[in-house]
Amino acid sequence: MVGGGQLARMMGEAASALDVRLRALVESPGGSAGLVLPNAPVGTARERAKIDALVAGADVLTFEHELQDSEYLTALAERGVAVRPSADALLYAQNKLEMRRRLDALGIECPRWAEVATPRELERFGDEAGWPVVVKLPSGGYDGKGVRVADSAEDVADWFRGAGPGGLGGETRVDTALLVEECVPFTRELAALVARSPSGEVRAWPVAETVQRGGVCAEVTAPAPGLDPALAVRAQEIAVAVAEGLDVTGVLAVEMFAIEGEGRVTVNELAMRPHNSGHWTIDGAVTSQFEQHLRAVLDLPLGETSARAPWSVMVNLLGSALADPREVYPELMARYPGVKIHMYGKEVRPGRKLGHVTAYGADLADVREHARGAVALLRGDIE
């Protein structure tokens, strides 16, 4: 696996249970995965010699994040390395413009969008689609980075660095075009997770509701409360169609906007790997997204994806007022004995994703209260 963050750390737990020998290329030995994985050479996705050493003797190469050297992944595949997902599939998680083009070709509903390379093109789209609009860098963004809601081209002036002497009114094109989308009047955000093996077997988890704060996933509830069953089925069908249409191997997360008054869902983002919206599956589903990803990339039969309880709620720990949130374990464990804690071994920084907790049970209000209360303790928000 290329990548040494919390996803690799949690993948290691699933690999250990199956006695799958996971070797991860980590950015730092003191990083989230480097602290716990026994086989964790240090390097980055751009160091080809390190990738060569990583895949020596391995059955399959997979990834914790999409920021990969696609050209080299193609070369590895030509040498006989099993690269899953493939570089061809990964392109659509790496480049949002390519993703939109491909989903349009597959007939999958997306927000109205355009490729814009000048401020004038952006203004034209906004005037036609309505302001504000959502402007995205085609690649490199995550957790809300590289995404802005704009009321005019002025709001992304720094992204038009190639604009000519005419300033924002000029038609000099930037080297890399931007993606602009309409602001979808959604009622809530959903995440549909599926896994697909090279043999073509596909499994889907219950559709979850996600809550974002500052562009970062803060809370996930599975299944999405009160979602029309027909709309839930439609969301799963779309996720399966994307996985098959893009020839994805492994876990695929399809983030969607629900427009419930119109009975529609529209695709927002894709991630070809285990995803924050699927962390609830570690404790709340028969097969976690991490175990399933291993099964899928190794072309093993996929596991059951049904929920263990009527409701699961996962809440992220985003920063803490405590130097070491573990100091509240005695109180947290006594007060919320049913909550499952997952810490990532990270140094505390403001807003940093330090871990998550999951609660599950038959009463949604109680489950939410326990998950939120546990995270409040870890944050140091309450005495």
Secondary structure, DSSP 8 states (H G I E B T S, - for coil): -B--SHHHHHHHHHHHHHT-----BBS-TTSTTTTT-SS--B--TT-HHHHHHHHTT-S-B-BSSS---HHHHHHHHHTT--BSS-HHHHHHHH-HHHHHHHHHHTT-----EEEE-SHHHHHHHHHHH-SSEEEE-SSS--TTTTEEEESSGGGGGGG-TT--TTGGG-----SS-EEEEE----SEEEEEEEEE-TT--EEE---EEEEEETTEEEEEEES-TT--HHHHHHHHHHHHHHHHHTT--EEEEEEEEEEGGGTEEEEEEEESS--GGGTTHHHHBSS-HHHHHHHHHTT-------BSSSEEEEEEEE--SSS-GGGGHHHHHHH-TT-EEEE------TT-EEEEEEEEES-HHHHHHHHHHHHHHHHT---
